[in-house]
Structures are given as C-alpha cells and as structure tokens.
Amino acid sequence: MNSATAPEAMQPSSELEAGKAAANKGRILAWAAWDWGSAAFNAVMTTFVFTVYLTSNAFGGEDHASAVLGGALAIAGAAIALLAPVTGQRSDTGGRRKLWLGVNSAVVAILTALCFFVFPRPEFLLVGVSLIALANIFFEFAGVNYNAMLAQISTPRNIGKVSGFGWGMGYLGGIVALLIVLQLFIQPRFEWFGASTEDGLNIRLVAVFSALWFFIFALPVMFAVPELARPQRAVKVGIIASYRLLVRRIKAIYRTSPHTIYFLLASAIFRDGLAAVFTFGGIIAAGTFGFELPQVIFFAIFGNIVAAVGAIIGGFLDDRIGPKAVIIGSLVGLLVAGTIILVLGNGDYVFFGTAWAGSTTFWVFGLFLCLFVGPAQSSSRAYLARLAPQGESGELFGLYATTGRAVSFLAPALFTLCIAVATPLVAAGEAQRWGILGIMVVLLAGLLVLLPVKAPGEARIAVIPAS
C-alpha cells in the first residue's frame, strides 16, 4: 500500500484502495452512461453544430461572432480554473459528490435547452455565447465529480479498464448523437417540422435534443451509484475558508506526495496537446489536405470510433502494465504519427512501386493520432484516481481541471506561432501544415515532464489536513 508518514495521519490510503474489492458491473455501466450522454454537449453543442451556428454570418459576421464566442469561453475557462478545486473539495467534505454531479448536470441540460431561444439574429449573439459559456462552466464542475466517482465504482485491479470503458462510451456516444442530428436536423432523410431552417429552427431543436440526450443518460448514475459517505471529521467552512484550506492542502500534497503535483503539471501540458489534436484536426484536414466538409465529418466519425477502440484497449493495458507506461507509449505514438504527417504533407509519393496520395497520409496517420489520444486521456484519469487520498478525489480532480485550464493556451499559441513563422518561408497554402509542429512540441514537452514522475505504485499517497 502507498503510504507517507506525517504528523496529521499515519499510513494514509487512497480512495481506490479503501473501496470495495469487487466492482459492480451495473454501477460501471450507469457511470459510463454519463460519459455517453455528455457527448451531446461536447460534440454537438460545442464542437460541430451549435457553435458553428453561433459563429455564422447571421449573428453579425463570422469574425465578430467568433471573437465574442472566444472571449466568453476564455472567461468561462478562468472561472473553471478558479472555482473547480473548491467545488470538488466542498462536495467531498460534505459527502455530496453524487448530489452535485446531479445538480450540475441538470443545470447544463437546462442551459443547453435554453439555446432553443437563440434566434439567428445579431441581437441574440450575446445570449447564445453566454448560455454556452455558462454551460461549459457547470459541465466542468459536473466532470470533476464524475471523474472523482471513478474510485468509487472500480478496484485497483480494473480501474484502467473502467476508465477506458468510460472514455470509449463518450466517443461512441458522440458518433451516435452526431449521426442522429445529421439525419434528423441537418440533412434530414424525411420531411418533418424539425427539418425547417426558417429562423434556424432545425439548429435550435438540436439544442433541445442535446439537452434531453444528456439529461436522460445522466440519470442512471444517480440511481445506481451510492452517495459518498460523509466524513466524520467534516466541518462546515465558508468560501474564503475553503480557499485557505485548498492552499494548505496543496502544500500538504507537495510535502507528502510531490509526484502527485508533478503529475498534475505534466498531464496539464500533454492534455493540452491531446485536445489540440481534435481541435485542429478538422482544420488541418480541410486547409492542408483539401478535405471537403462531408469528408471532414466522415473522418471525424471514423476518428471517434478509432479513439474509442484505443481507449478501451489502453484501459486493459493500463491494468497490466500501469498508466504511466500507457501514457508514455501513447505520447510516443502521437509524436511519430504527427511527425510523419508534418514531413509528408499533402504531397504525392511512390513507395515500393505503389502510389501514395496526400489524402492517404492524413487518413492513415490521422487515424493513428486518434488511436493514441484515447489511451492517453483514459490512463491520465486512472493515474490520478490511484493517487487520490481517501475522500479527496473531488478536490484532486478539481486541481486536475484547474491545471489543465491554466496551460490551455499552449497548443493553440504554438500552433498559431508556427504558422506565422512559416508563412513567409513556404509556398502559399503550405504554412498551416507547420502548425502541426506546435502541437508536437507541446506533446513532447508533456512527455519529457512526465518521464521522471513516479508511477502510482511507487508514489506516496498525500497526507491531507482535515481543516
């Protein structure tokens, strides 16, 4: 058992070690259903459909609307970074992890449904971006409690597999939700009132669909997973006192389990690179490799399938060789695949007498990128869950969210910088490809910071002061 010696306690255990010896398959399915449902918000509302609608010319021009949306999401990110650890801490100490997962999920569903009233006119832009930004904040709060539940529904023997299963369900749920939206609202197979584009009705109904999808699949975990036991040492503290306690606990974690802090920093860096793979993947497919929109969507569907498979396989490997080995292997795979795309670009080649087109390069190695993203994300969550002190998973995953938000500018900034530097040096239309180099730099930095970090089995569990 991992342990540390400190005045506050002797031989502290992780929440995972203190849990049950056997996992309940029904609870795992119910927990993973939340991931499946959350894809409607991630994939449909914030990535492929509703934010595209919000940044259209109907809202005052693409540039203006994009700038307003970006500003709102930046404010939301700052709020998440500031509030996530304390919300996680307070749900832990109050024994209300499931309650706050339910409350935050319900708020996300309500805010998403209210997007139905965002009509395609400039005066509704601020309403739309505000709803999306607020929904992002509460979605991250819900995610803190959801991730913290991982230790409640898994065991040391299967935590990697359970985490990978959850990520896989999220990817697959996104595919199903996107296909339904495409078939019913965007490119309907039959005539019905929801297919009408007048006043953006079809897109506004997508918001209602997404809200219902998320809410329905968030319900099983509320019934199947028991509430976190209220700690006997729990005392009520105010918001300001919560931040003081948070600072004390971060110091305690660093003093008694410094590798927990090191992992938070390393994961923040490489997770930003992982997010950039999906954020800029479609942009590169279209701009560098000449994919049309249907091809981009087609690639996105296949990419999510491959990522789901990768997450599930990575979960099995996680339980056998450990999360650190899975993350390192995934990051190396990402660096190799990304470098090949960067070097080959959209050129046509002949390998061993066989023609190789630029589109083939992206299809083959782009899917390899997707394959390795899933395991890295899944094992990162499982890694931290193994190090969470008993009853403190919420606060630790709040710090996980905060550190991720704190460096979320890295990959986009380096992506943009590399394009700017390359623009005067390469032919027209070739500069965007060099943005891949910026993403690879972030992934490499995350890998290098991770290498000296101890694996969970070798690191101590932090001793956390009660108050």
N, C-alpha and C positions, 0 to 999 in steps of 0.2 A: 504493500500500500504506500502511496506517496505520503510523505509527512514532512513537517517542519517543526522546529522547536522554537517557541516564543512565549513570552510571559502570558499572553492572552489565552492560550489554549495549548494542549499537548496533542500531538498526532492528529491533526485535522484531516478529515476525509473529504473527497469530492462528493458533489451531489450525486454523481453517477454511481460511485462505489457504495453510497449509503442507500441506494434504491433497491428495488426488488431484484432477485437473482434471475427471474424469468420474465420475458416480455409478453404482453398480451397483444395478439395479432389484431384483434378488433380495435384496440386503442391506437395501434400504429396506423391502421387504415383510416381511422377517424382523424387522427392528427395530420396525415398526409393529404386528406381531402381538403384541408385548409390551403395547402400549397397549390393543389389543383384549381381551386376556386380563385385564388389570388391572381392567377394568370390573366383573368379577365381584366383586372385593373392594370397589371404590368404591361401585358402585350397589346391589349385592345385600347385601353384608355390613354396610357402614357407613351406608347411607342409607335403603333402602326395606324391608329384610326383617329381617335378624338383630338390628339394634339396636332395631327396633320390638318384636321378640320379647323382648329383654332388658329393655325398659322396660315390660313388661306387668304386670298385677296378679299374675301367677303368681310374680313374683320379689320380692314384698313391697310392691307398690303402685307405681303409675306415678311418683309424685313422688319417692319414696325411690330407686327404681331409676334414674330419670333423673339425680338428683343424684349418685349413685355413678358412673354412666357418665360424666357430665360431668367429675367430678373426676379420673377415671382418664385421660380424654382430655386434660385440661389438663396432667397430669403428663407424659403422652406428648409433648405439644407442647413442653414445656420441655426434655425430653430431646433432642428433634429439634433444637431451636434451638441447644442446647449442643454436640451431637455431629456434626451434619451436615457442617459445613465441614471438620472434621478427618478424618472418614471419607472425604470426597471427596479431600482432599489426599493422604492415605496411599495411596489407590487409584491416584492419578496418579503419585506419585513411585515407587511400587513396580511400575508397569507392570501393574497387576492390575485394571483397570476392569471388564473382562468377567467376571473371576473373582468379584468382589464383587457384581456385578449378579446373577450366578447364585446365589451363596450367600444373599444377602438375599432373592431371590425364592423360593428353596426354603424358607427359614425362614418367610416369610409363608404359603406354601402349607401347611406343617406346622401352624403355629399356627391357621390357618383350619380345617383338618381336625379339629384337636383340639376345636373348638367343638361337634362332634358329641356330646361328653360333657357338655355343659351342659344338664342336665335342667331342666324348668320348675318349680323349687322355690327358695325364698329362699336356701337354703344354697349354691346354685350361682351366685348373682349375682356374687360377687367373682371366681370362676373365669372367668366369662364376660367381664366387663369387663376383667379382666387380660389375657386372650387377645386381645381386640380392641385394647386399648391397645398391647400389645407388637407385634402385627401392624402397627399403624399406624406404629410407630417403624421397623421394618425395611422397611416399604413405602416410607417416605420415603427411607431410605438407598438402596434399590434405585432409586428415582426420580432421585436425584442422579446415579448412574452412568448411568442410562438417558438422561437429558437431556444429559449430557456426551457421549454417543455421537453426538449429532446432527451434530457437526462431523466425525466420522469417516465418516459414510455419506452426506454431502451435499457440495455445492460452493457457492462464492459465488453461482453463477447459479441454484441451485434450492433453497437452504436454506429459504426461506419456504414453498415448495410442499411440501417434505418434512415440515417441522414441522406444517403444516396437515393433511397427509395422516395423520400420526400422531394428532393430536387427533381428526380425523374418525373414524378407526378406533376410538378409545376410546369416543366417543359411540355409534357404531353397535354396537359390541360390548356396551355396556351394555343397549341395546334388546333385542338377541338373547338375552342372558343373562336379562334380566327376563322376557321372553316365555316362555322355556323353564321358568323357575322357576314362573311363574304357571300354565302349562299342565300341569306335572308334579306340583307340590308344593302350591301354594296353592289353585288352583281346577282340580283335575285333570279332564282330559277323559275319563279312564277309570279304573277301579278297579285299583290295584296297591298293594303293601305300602308304598311310599314316600308314598302319599297319606294314610296313617293319621295322625291328630292325637293319638293316645294318647301321652302323655309327650313331646309336641312332636316326634314322630319326623319329621314332614314338614319342619319347620324345621331340625332338626338334620341332616337329609340335605341340605338346601340348603347347609349349610356344607361338606359333603363335595363336593358338586357344584361349589361355588365354588372350592375348593382345586384340584380336578382341572382345571377350566377355566383357571384362572390358570397352573398349572404347565405344562399342555400347550402353551399359546400363548406361554409364556415360553421354551420350548426353541429355536425356530428361530433367535433372535438369538444363542444360544450357539454354534451351528454355523456360521452364515453370516457373522458379523462377526468379524474377527480381533482378537486381543488388542492392547491399547495397547502400543506399543513402550516398553521400559523405558528411562528417560532415563539417559544416560551419567553425568550428574552426580549421580544419585540416591545418597543416603546413608541408612542406617537411623537413625531417630530414635525416641525414646520418646514416650509420650503427652504428658507435660508439655512436652517439647521441641517437639512438634507444635503445641501451643497458642502457644508463644513464636514459632514460625515463622509461625503464622497471623497473629498481631498484626503482625509485621514486614511480612508480605505485604499486609495491609490498608492499612498505612501507605504501602507502596510503590505500591499501586494508586491510592490517593488522591493521592499526589505526582505520579505519572507519567500517570495517566489518571483524573482526578477525575470525569469524566462517567460512568465505569463505576459508581462509588459513587452518584452522583446517580440513575442509572437504577435501581439496586438499591432505593433508598429510594422512588422514585416508583412502581415496579412493586409493591413491597410494599403500598403503600396501595391502588392501584386493583385489585390482585389480590384483596385482602380484600373489596372491593365486588363483584367478579365472583363470588366464592364465595358471597356473601350472596344474590345473585340466585337461585341454585339452592337454597341452604339454606332461604330463607324463601319461595320461590316457591309451593310447595305449601301452606304455612301460610296465605299470603295468599289463595290460590285458594279454600281451604276456609272460612277465617274471614271474609273480607271479601266474597267473591263467591259464597259459598254452594255451592261445588262439593262433591259427594259423593265418597267415596273412589274409585269407579270412574272418575269424571270427572277426578280428580286424576291417577290413573295414566295415563289416556288422554292427558291434556295432557302429562305427563312424557315419554311415548313420542314424541309429535309434537315436543315441545320438543327432545329429543335429536336427532331427525332434522334439524330446522332448524339446531341448533347445529353438527352435523356438516357440513352443507352450507355454513354460514357459515365454518367453519374451513378448509374446502378452498378456497372462493373467496378468502378472506382470504390463504391461502398463495400463490395465484397473484398476487394484488395485491402481496403483500409483496416478491416478486422483481422487481416492476416499479416500484413507487413507494417502496419501503422500509418497514421495520417500524414506524418512528415514525409515518408517515402513516396506516398501517393502524390502529395503536392509537388515535391521536387520533380518527380517523373513527369507530371502534367506540365509544369512550367518549362522543363526542357523540351518536351514535345511541342509546346506552343512556340517556343523560340525557333525550333528547327523549321516548323511549318511556316511561320511568319517570315522567316528569312528567305525561304525558297520563293514565296510569293513576291517578296520585295526584289529579289535578284532576277527572277524570270519575267515579272511584269506581264504585260499583255502581248508579249512577242510570240511569234510562231517559230517552233523549233522542230527538228527531226532527231529523235532518239532511237538508235538501233534500227534505222530504216522506217520508223513509224512517225507520222506527223503528230505534232503536239501543239494545239492552239492555246491562245491565252485564256480563253474561257475554260478550257480543261484544267489549266493551272489553278484557277480560282475554285472550280468545283472540287477538285481533288484535295488540295491543301487547305482550302477554306473549310471543308467539312472536317479535316483533321484538327483545325483550330477548335471547332465546335466540340469535337470528341474529347479534347483535353480540358475545355473550360468546365464542364460538368463535374469531373472528379475533384478539380482544384477547389471549386466552390463548396462541394459537399464535405470534403475532408477538412476544410478550414473550419466549418461549423462544428464538426465532430471533434476536431483538435481542441477547440476552446471549451466545449462541453466537458471534456475529460479533465480539464484543469479548473473547472468552476467549483469553489468551495461549497459545502453543503448549505443550501438555502440562499445562495447568492448568484445563481445563474442569470437572473433578470438583470441585475446591476452589471454583471460582467458582459452580457450581450449588449447592454446599453453602451458600455465603453467600446465595444466592437463596432456598433453603429457610428459612434462619435469619431473614432479614429479613422474609419472609412470615409466619413464626410469631410474630415479635416484635410485629407490629401486628394480629394476627388477632382481637384483642378489639374493634377499632374499629367495624366494621359491626354486630356483634351488640349492642354497648353503645349505639350511637346509635339503632339500631332500637328497642331497649327504652326508651331515654330519650324518644324522640319519642312513643311510645305512652303513656308515663306522663304526659308533659306534656299530651297531647291528651285523655286520659281525662276530666278534669273539665270540659273545654271543649266537647265534642261529644256528640251523642246516643249512647245505648248501642249498642254494636256497630260504631261508626264509628271508634274510636280506632286499631284495628290498621292501618287503611289508611294512617295517618300515619307508621307505621314505614317506609314506602317512602321518606319524606323523609330518614331517617337513612342509608339505603343510597345515595341520590342525593348526599348531602353527601360521603360517602367517595369515590365515583366522581369527583365534581367536584374534590375535593382532590387525588386522584391525577393527574387531567388537568392541573391547574394546576402541580403539581410537575414533571410531565413536560415541559411546554412549553419551558422553557429548556434542557433536556437535549439535547445534540448527537445527531444521527443517527449510527449506527455508522460510516458512511463518512467522517464529519467528526471523529470522536473518535480519540484516540490509543489504541494498544494498550499496556496496562500493562507496565512492566518489573518482573519478579518476581525477587527474590533467590533464589538456589539453596538456601541453607541458613542 
